[in-house]
Amino acid sequence: MVDEAHERMLSTDVLFGLVKDIARFQSDLKLLISSATLDAEKFSDFFDFAPIFKIPGRRFPVDIFYTKTPEGGNRSS
């Protein structure tokens, strides 16, 4: 399983290439790629039109509170 696949890095790109090569010789290999913001069609095409599963998410209300005065911390004058 690869999570947050939209955060493209050299290491994950290499991983995807290696997994694709391995899958050619090991047909029972299963790979799960997940991301909230991924362009799923591009990954499906890269992995020979692998199936796409879309799981609807939920949104929750968020309240933001600010302090009236700045909090103490590591400050230099």
ChimeraX attribute file (.defattr): number of C-alpha atoms within 10 A of each C-alpha:
attribute: neighborCount
match mode: 1-to-1
recipient: residues
	/A:1	8
	/A:2	12
	/A:3	11
	/A:4	12
	/A:5	20
	/A:6	15
	/A:7	10
	/A:8	9
	/A:9	10
	/A:10	7
	/A:11	8
	/A:12	14
	/A:13	12
	/A:14	11
	/A:15	13
	/A:16	18
	/A:17	13
	/A:18	11
	/A:19	16
	/A:20	17
	/A:21	12
	/A:22	12
	/A:23	15
	/A:24	10
	/A:25	9
	/A:26	11
	/A:27	8
	/A:28	8
	/A:29	11
	/A:30	9
	/A:31	14
	/A:32	9
	/A:33	16
	/A:34	16
	/A:35	13
	/A:36	14
	/A:37	10
	/A:38	14
	/A:39	11
	/A:40	20
	/A:41	13
	/A:42	10
	/A:43	17
	/A:44	14
	/A:45	11
	/A:46	13
	/A:47	17
	/A:48	9
	/A:49	11
	/A:50	13
	/A:51	12
	/A:52	12
	/A:53	9
	/A:54	9
	/A:55	7
	/A:56	7
	/A:57	7
	/A:58	5
	/A:59	6
	/A:60	6
	/A:61	4
	/A:62	6
	/A:63	5
	/A:64	4
	/A:65	6
	/A:66	6
	/A:67	6
	/A:68	6
	/A:69	6
	/A:70	7
	/A:71	7
	/A:72	6
	/A:73	6
	/A:74	5
	/A:75	5
	/A:76	4
	/A:77	2
